[in-house]
Amino acid sequence: MATTPKYLQIRERLMERLTTMTAETALPQERELADEFEVSRATVRQALQSLSDDGLIYSIRGKGTFAAADRISKGDSLSSFSEDMRGRGLIPSSRVLTTEERESTPTVARALELEPGSPVYYVERLRLADGFPMALEELYLPANLFPKLLTLDLSSSIYGVMGERYRIKVTAARQRITALNVSGRTADLLGVPARSAALSVAREGIDARGRLVEHAVSVYRSDRYDFELSTRRL
Ligand code: GLP
């Protein structure tokens, strides 16, 4: 009778444990898991790799392995602009305003955990819903992860481009929402009077392998947009 490979048995046990863990909390270290399950570290590594390939966990070099966020949110909170708009019955589109390669500033480097000065692609787009301005969005993407990005059409979903062209999927994110008043060019592009209230949403997108793949700042018109958040008590 064929027996289930050791690493799949460990994978099963880890999956059970993941159902009791909060997203983004750390799993025990490889060595501890090997002791606990009485298997070799190589077997544990293989089990972890297979969970990571399925997007259930992600690792950050030097920090450890973590339960992935999309495991519990199941697509209800980590959406792209395009998905978010379609979910509201609106048709998403974009006007690409600026695309260029830049050296990362200290702020961008910190957000993406890069060396300051490392090349990033900067993409600025006006995001529209049913043809009307909804948000002004600035994206910073590590250039080494997205070779030739700026030669592509970036007027539709960037998450679509990441998945189809680079096989990179944003499965977790850190987000900060702040209130602000917009003026000058931002207000003009959004089509609102100077000093109008707006919502700024900053996101660091993390892929299934635990890499920081985007730093984005989207400034939404607050008369057209509200931020929906699902939470639950664990
Ligand atoms: C939202 C997020 C951004 C993300 C964007 C992708 O606006 N705040 O961080 O880059 O969605 O949207 P799309 O795939 O439609 O370009």
Boltz pocket constraint, residues with backbone or C-beta under 6 A from the ligand:
constraints:
  - pocket:
      binder: B
      contacts: [[A, 79], [A, 80], [A, 81], [A, 82], [A, 83], [A, 92], [A, 137], [A, 139], [A, 156], [A, 157], [A, 158], [A, 159], [A, 160], [A, 201], [A, 203], [A, 205], [A, 214], [A, 215], [A, 216], [A, 217], [A, 218]]
      max_distance: 6.0
